[in-house]
Amino acid sequence: MPRFEYVASDARGAEQKGMVEAADQTAAIGLIREKGLFPTSVKASGTSPARARSSKKGKSGGKGKGKKDFLSMELGSFGGGGKPKTRHVMGFTRQLSILLNAGMPLVRGLKVLERQERNLKLKGAIGDVTEAIESGSNLAEALSQHPKIFNKLYVNMVKAGELGGILDVVLDRLAVFMEKAEKIRGKVKSAMAYPVVVLVMAVGILSFLMLQIVPRFEDIFADMLGDQGMPALTEFVIGLSRGFARQWYLGVGTVVGVVVIWGAIRRNSKGKYITDKVMLKIPLFGSLLERTAVARFGRTLGTLMNAGVPVLQALNIVRDTATNEVLASAVNVVHDSVKEGESMAAPAEATGVFPPIVTSMIQVGEETGSLPDMLIKIADTYEEEVDNAVAGITSVIEPVLIVFLAVVVGTIVIALFLPLIDIISNLSGG
């Protein structure tokens, strides 16, 4: 009888490895579940056919593979070979869900989607996944070979869908999750990008005025006023213009230095935690980032638990995929407490990261046995708040930036016109 090696998690989330004898993989999964374990990987003992085939391709690919990579790179330069965007993966996920729900076999559905996919990297990944499945791997194992396209969350949800026999449902939930995540990410980016774009334009305008316009007026005033002094405001603006012209490299160096230092700090886990904590305290933008992080936490954890992923494994995935280090640290505290047998609400409240209404809703969800649905409701609520926060930030920042630009440009214009008034007065008096 065939032997199957397995990796599974017990009720406390600890990883267990072993081997069982069964007629096929389905029977092996049943035996593992009878032991009270949640299998995450089940494969025939020895080197899997998919790996053997992959190794063989790697040894014999040589020259042909180089040609294929060169062709993909050349085609990619025309827009089809870049890294797949979220919308590409989302479209693939939704279409595969529809095909499976309609009764189409998995391999056939993958081949259909491979033929129609335009992004070359995603097309190649789908082809590799299809080959791996035909060689004996399951879908989750095949997807895990492309971590840059299908992340940990994606693979674990697919794995749960395969084990539960609801792969089409899980894929549809994944597509909805990605759609909502991309929508909220876009809104946050637009809110953050607006002031940056306006400030860049303001710096461009000021640089043009200081480097091109003001020096010309300085020459005119020197010829027409002679030894007569200029107004204090004009002297100040002309002094700034000279400083801009002579020491422009200091400004550029400062900007480059700030960017480099910021990048170095963010590459360190402790530095990332500190900067994330500081960003959460920034007026207006801090509350937006906090709501975004809570919404992502609720939707990710709720979607994973709805798909049948064990709670401890789901918390690990949420922690690993969190974009905010402060939230990731809080999720880790919750995970450790749940692993010790506690509920989720109390340690979440103790971290001080989650708002009281969130911990209260989690507590109600645990008491009523509807925690996944309650987490999705938390996500829906906070996504609405993100919409309102973005609208509020835009309405506040827009007039502030307009007034700022008007004051700065107006000051320069007034400074340049004051000497003209003196010149006109002198001519009139003469």
C-alpha positions in Angstrom: 0.0 0.0 0.0 1.4 3.5 -0.9 2.9 5.6 1.9 2.3 9.3 2.3 4.4 11.8 4.1 2.4 14.6 5.8 2.9 18.0 7.5 0.0 19.0 9.7 -1.0 21.4 12.6 -2.6 20.2 15.8 -5.4 22.1 17.6 -2.8 24.4 19.3 -1.2 25.2 16.0 2.0 23.2 16.5 3.4 21.6 13.4 3.4 17.7 13.3 5.2 15.5 10.7 4.6 11.9 10.0 3.7 9.1 7.5 0.6 7.1 6.9 -0.3 4.2 4.6 -3.4 4.7 2.5 -4.9 3.7 -0.9 -4.6 7.2 -2.2 -4.1 10.9 -1.1 -7.8 11.4 -0.2 -7.8 8.4 2.1 -4.5 9.6 3.6 -6.1 13.0 4.4 -9.0 11.2 6.1 -6.6 9.2 8.3 -4.7 12.3 9.3 -7.9 14.1 10.2 -9.0 11.2 12.4 -5.8 11.9 14.4 -7.2 15.3 15.2 -4.7 17.0 12.9 -5.2 19.6 10.1 -3.0 18.5 7.2 -1.2 21.3 5.3 0.9 19.0 3.0 0.3 15.4 2.0 2.4 13.7 -0.7 3.5 10.3 -1.7 6.7 9.1 0.1 9.9 9.9 -1.8 10.6 12.6 -4.4 7.3 14.0 -5.8 6.8 13.6 -9.6 6.4 17.4 -9.9 9.8 18.0 -8.3 11.5 15.3 -10.4 10.0 16.7 -13.6 11.1 20.2 -12.5 14.6 19.0 -11.8 14.8 17.3 -15.1 13.7 20.4 -16.9 16.3 22.4 -15.0 19.1 20.1 -16.2 18.0 19.8 -19.8 16.6 23.3 -20.3 19.9 24.9 -21.0 20.0 26.6 -24.4 16.2 26.4 -25.0 15.3 28.0 -21.7 17.7 30.8 -22.4 15.9 31.5 -25.7 12.5 31.4 -24.0 13.7 33.8 -21.3 15.1 36.2 -23.9 11.9 36.1 -25.9 9.8 36.7 -22.7 12.1 39.6 -21.8 11.7 41.1 -25.3 8.0 40.7 -25.3 7.8 42.1 -21.8 9.4 45.3 -23.0 6.2 45.9 -24.9 4.1 45.8 -21.7 3.1 42.1 -21.3 6.0 40.6 -19.3 6.1 42.7 -16.1 5.3 41.4 -12.7 1.6 40.7 -12.5 -0.4 43.3 -10.8 -3.1 42.6 -8.2 -5.8 43.1 -10.9 -4.2 40.4 -13.0 -4.2 37.8 -10.2 -7.7 38.9 -9.1 -9.0 38.3 -12.6 -7.4 34.9 -12.9 -8.8 33.9 -9.4 -12.3 35.0 -10.2 -12.4 33.3 -13.6 -11.0 30.0 -12.2 -13.7 30.1 -9.5 -16.4 30.6 -12.2 -15.0 27.7 -14.3 -14.8 25.3 -11.3 -18.3 26.3 -10.1 -19.6 25.5 -13.6 -18.2 22.0 -13.3 -15.0 22.3 -15.4 -12.1 20.1 -14.3 -9.2 22.0 -12.6 -6.5 21.2 -15.2 -8.7 22.1 -18.1 -9.8 25.4 -16.5 -6.1 26.3 -15.9 -5.3 25.6 -19.5 -8.1 27.8 -20.7 -6.9 30.6 -18.5 -3.3 30.1 -19.6 -4.3 30.5 -23.3 -6.1 33.8 -22.7 -3.7 35.4 -20.2 -1.7 38.3 -21.6 0.7 38.9 -18.8 3.7 36.7 -19.7 4.9 36.0 -16.1 1.4 35.1 -14.9 0.9 33.0 -18.1 4.1 31.1 -17.4 3.2 30.6 -13.7 -0.2 29.2 -14.7 1.6 26.8 -17.1 4.0 25.7 -14.4 1.0 25.1 -12.0 -0.8 23.1 -14.6 2.2 20.9 -15.2 2.8 20.4 -11.5 -0.9 19.3 -11.0 -0.7 16.9 -13.9 2.5 15.4 -12.3 0.7 14.7 -9.0 0.8 17.9 -6.9 -2.2 19.6 -5.5 -3.1 23.2 -6.4 -1.7 24.8 -3.2 1.6 23.1 -3.6 1.9 24.1 -7.2 1.0 27.8 -6.4 3.5 27.9 -3.6 6.3 27.5 -6.1 5.6 31.1 -7.3 5.6 33.1 -4.0 6.1 36.5 -5.8 2.7 36.0 -7.6 0.7 33.9 -5.1 1.5 35.0 -1.5 1.3 33.0 1.7 -2.3 34.1 2.3 -3.4 33.0 -1.2 -1.7 29.6 -0.9 -3.1 28.8 2.5 -6.7 29.8 1.5 -6.4 27.5 -1.5 -5.1 24.8 0.7 -8.0 25.1 3.0 -10.4 25.1 0.1 -8.9 21.9 -1.3 -9.1 20.1 2.0 -12.7 21.3 2.6 -13.8 20.5 -0.9 -15.0 24.1 -1.5 -12.2 25.4 -3.8 -14.5 27.4 -6.0 -16.1 29.2 -3.0 -12.7 29.9 -1.5 -11.4 31.3 -4.8 -14.4 33.6 -5.1 -13.8 34.9 -1.6 -10.1 35.4 -2.5 -11.1 37.5 -5.5 -13.5 39.6 -3.4 -10.7 40.0 -0.8 -8.2 41.2 -3.3 -10.8 43.5 -4.9 -11.6 45.3 -1.7 -7.9 45.3 -0.6 -6.9 47.0 -3.8 -9.7 49.5 -3.6 -8.8 50.6 -0.1 -5.1 50.7 -1.0 -5.9 52.9 -4.0 -7.8 55.4 -1.8 -5.0 55.6 0.7 -2.5 56.2 -2.0 -4.6 58.9 -3.6 -5.0 60.6 -0.2 -1.2 60.5 0.4 -0.2 61.4 -3.1 -2.3 64.5 -3.4 -0.3 66.7 -1.1 3.0 65.3 -2.4 2.1 66.2 -6.0 1.0 69.7 -5.0 4.2 70.2 -3.0 6.4 69.0 -5.8 4.7 71.5 -8.2 5.1 74.2 -5.6 8.8 73.5 -5.3 9.1 73.5 -9.1 7.4 76.9 -9.4 9.4 78.4 -6.6 12.7 77.1 -8.1 11.8 78.7 -11.5 10.9 82.0 -9.8 14.1 82.0 -7.7 16.5 80.9 -10.3 15.1 82.6 -13.5 12.8 85.5 -12.7 14.3 87.1 -9.5 17.9 87.4 -10.8 16.6 89.3 -13.9 14.7 91.8 -11.7 17.8 92.2 -9.5 19.8 93.3 -12.6 17.1 95.7 -13.6 16.9 97.2 -10.1 20.7 97.6 -9.9 20.7 99.6 -13.2 17.7 101.8 -12.4 18.1 102.4 -8.6 21.9 102.7 -8.5 23.1 103.3 -5.0 19.6 103.8 -3.7 18.7 100.9 -1.4 15.9 98.4 -2.0 13.0 97.6 0.4 13.8 95.0 3.1 11.4 92.4 1.7 13.0 92.7 -1.7 16.5 92.4 -0.3 15.3 89.3 1.6 13.9 87.6 -1.5 16.9 88.4 -3.6 19.2 87.0 -0.9 17.2 83.7 -1.0 17.5 83.7 -4.7 21.3 84.0 -4.5 21.4 81.2 -1.9 19.3 79.0 -4.2 21.6 79.6 -7.2 24.9 79.1 -5.3 24.0 76.3 -2.9 21.3 74.3 -4.7 23.2 71.1 -4.2 22.6 71.4 -0.4 18.9 71.1 -0.9 19.3 68.2 -3.3 21.7 66.5 -1.0 19.4 66.9 2.0 16.5 65.3 0.1 18.6 62.4 -1.1 20.0 62.0 2.4 16.6 61.9 4.0 15.4 59.3 1.5 18.5 57.1 2.1 18.3 57.3 5.9 14.5 56.6 5.8 15.1 53.5 3.7 17.9 52.3 6.0 15.6 52.7 9.0 12.7 50.9 7.4 14.9 47.9 6.5 15.4 47.2 10.2 12.5 45.6 12.0 12.9 47.8 15.1 13.3 50.9 13.0 10.2 49.9 11.0 8.2 49.5 14.2 9.3 52.9 15.5 8.5 54.7 12.2 5.2 53.0 11.9 4.3 54.1 15.4 5.3 57.6 14.7 3.3 57.6 11.4 0.2 56.5 13.4 0.5 59.7 15.5 0.6 62.1 12.5 -2.5 64.4 12.5 -5.1 63.4 9.9 -2.9 60.8 8.2 -2.4 58.8 11.4 -6.0 58.0 11.9 -6.3 57.1 8.2 -3.4 54.6 8.5 -4.9 53.1 11.7 -8.3 52.6 10.1 -6.7 51.1 7.0 -4.6 48.6 9.1 -7.7 47.6 11.2 -9.8 47.1 8.1 -7.1 44.9 6.5 -6.7 42.9 9.7 -10.4 42.2 9.9 -10.9 41.2 6.3 -7.7 39.1 6.1 -8.5 37.1 9.4 -12.2 36.9 8.6 -11.6 35.6 5.1 -9.1 33.0 6.3 -11.3 31.7 9.0 -14.3 31.6 6.7 -12.2 29.5 4.4 -11.5 27.0 7.2 -8.0 27.9 8.0 -7.3 27.2 11.8 -7.3 30.3 13.9 -3.6 30.1 15.0 -2.4 29.5 11.4 -4.7 32.4 10.3 -3.2 34.7 12.9 0.3 33.8 11.7 -0.6 34.7 8.1 -2.2 38.0 9.2 1.0 38.9 11.1 3.3 38.0 8.2 1.2 39.9 5.7 0.5 43.0 7.8 2.0 46.2 6.3 2.1 48.0 9.6 4.7 46.6 12.1 2.8 47.9 15.2 -0.3 45.9 14.1 1.9 42.9 13.3 3.4 43.0 16.8 -0.1 43.2 18.4 -1.3 40.3 16.3 1.7 38.3 17.5 0.7 39.0 21.1 -2.9 37.8 20.3 -1.5 34.6 18.7 0.6 33.7 21.7 -2.3 34.3 24.1 -4.7 32.2 21.9 -2.1 29.5 21.8 -2.2 29.4 25.6 -5.9 28.9 25.5 -7.2 32.4 26.0 -9.8 34.2 24.0 -8.9 36.7 21.3 -10.7 39.8 22.6 -8.8 40.2 25.9 -5.2 40.2 24.6 -6.3 42.3 21.6 -7.6 45.0 24.0 -4.5 44.7 26.2 -2.2 45.7 23.3 -3.9 49.1 23.1 -3.6 49.0 19.2 -7.2 48.0 18.5 -10.0 50.5 19.1 -12.5 49.5 21.9 -15.3 48.9 19.4 -13.2 46.4 17.5 -12.3 44.4 20.6 -16.0 44.5 21.7 -17.1 43.1 18.3 -14.5 40.4 18.5 -15.7 39.5 22.0 -19.3 39.3 20.7 -18.2 37.2 17.8 -16.4 34.7 20.0 -19.4 34.4 22.4 -21.9 33.9 19.6 -19.7 31.6 17.5 -19.7 34.0 14.5 -16.2 35.5 14.8 -15.3 35.3 11.0 -18.5 37.1 10.1 -17.9 39.7 12.8 -14.4 40.3 11.5 -15.8 40.9 8.0 -18.2 43.4 9.5 -15.3 45.2 11.2 -13.6 45.4 7.9 -16.7 46.8 6.1 -17.2 49.4 8.9 -13.6 50.6 8.8 -13.4 50.7 5.0 -16.3 53.1 5.1 -14.5 55.1 7.6 -11.4 55.1 5.3 -13.6 56.6 2.6 -14.8 59.3 4.9 -11.3 60.0 6.2 -9.9 60.4 2.6 -12.7 62.8 1.7 -12.1 64.8 4.9 -8.3 64.9 4.4 -8.7 66.1 0.8 -11.2 68.8 1.9 -8.8 70.1 4.6 -5.5 69.9 2.7 -6.7 71.4 -0.6 -7.5 74.9 0.8 -4.4 74.8 3.1 -2.1 74.1 0.2 -3.8 76.7 -2.0 -3.4 79.4 0.7 0.2 78.4 1.2 1.1 78.7 -2.5 -0.8 82.0 -2.7 1.1 83.4 0.3 4.6 82.3 -1.0 4.1 83.4 -4.6 2.3 86.6 -3.5 5.2 87.5 -1.3 7.7 87.1 -4.1 5.5 89.2 -6.5 5.1 92.0 -3.9 8.8 92.0 -3.2 9.5 92.5 -6.9 7.0 95.2 -7.3 8.0 97.4 -4.3 11.2 98.7 -6.0 9.1 99.4 -9.1 6.9 101.7 -7.1 10.0 103.6 -5.9 11.3 103.9 -9.4 8.0 105.2 -10.7 7.8 107.7 -7.8 11.4 109.0 -8.6 10.5 109.4 -12.3 7.3 111.2 -11.4 9.2 113.5 -9.0 11.9 114.2 -11.6 
